[in-house]
Amino acid sequence: MKTDFEFLTTEIDGHILTVTINRPEVMNALHPPAHAEFDEVWNEFDKDEDLWVGIVTGAGDRAFSAGNDLKFQAQAGGKMEMSTQTGFAGLTSRFNLTKPLIAAVNGVSMGGGFEIALACDLIVASTNAKFALPEPKVGLAALAGGMQRLPRQIGMKNALGMMLTGRHVSAEEGMKLGFVNEVVEPDKLIEAAKNWAKQIEQCSPMSIRATKQVAYENFNEPDLEKSMKAHYSAVGELFSSEDFIEGPVAFAEKRLPNWKGK
């Protein structure tokens, strides 16, 4: 895994990759050069067979990400050109990643920053986290998936209650609404996120990828029977994997499985 990035840092702990947005001077707001670095990181993560779970967080204690770097955009003549096809932080338009991602939200998670978190599979938030899609207040719209993902995750009325007002939502309310999985004190945030990651790490990565793919692609087919009969590539890969054999054998032998992730 490459480490000499300008706008992010990486850390590997076993099969877990932690990626930290490293622009605290602008509350971890992102601009095209940062998006390009994130695109590269997630491409490497996707290809690396030894990396099974990803965590994304922000540097400092003020912000996960304040979203789009509006000052950079203004200096660029107001243009909002995206430098990659994979969207905000290389994630919001990345639809083929079957490895699970956890957002460890430390502080402000606004606009594109909230859309990054929504693009992750789990959200662990510190007590000082604040979430919002405030784009309508400045004549914009949450076009990096926020308007699609939030209603799917918390229901239309709850989502519109946030999106039509641009209001700020606390971590505690986020958990009640259903888009936050756990709320912890700021100094326990990364520990909590890694605890979730390590629980996932105990499962077969092939099973996890199949589970994630089916959970999301299931929405493509409203008919339940057709959805259950549909072809999912990660399920086929699970059936032909070493893990598919190792799991039942380990259970029969009353030992912990030795997952290969292939």
Beta strands, then each sheet from edge to edge (+ up, - down):
strand 1: 8-13
strand 2: 16-21
strand 3: 53-58
strand 4: 63-65
strand 5: 101-105
strand 6: 108-110
strand 7: 122-126
strand 8: 130-132
strand 9: 169-170
strand 10: 182-184
sheet 1: 1+ 2- 3- 5- 7- 10-
sheet 2: 4+ 6+ 8+ 9-
end
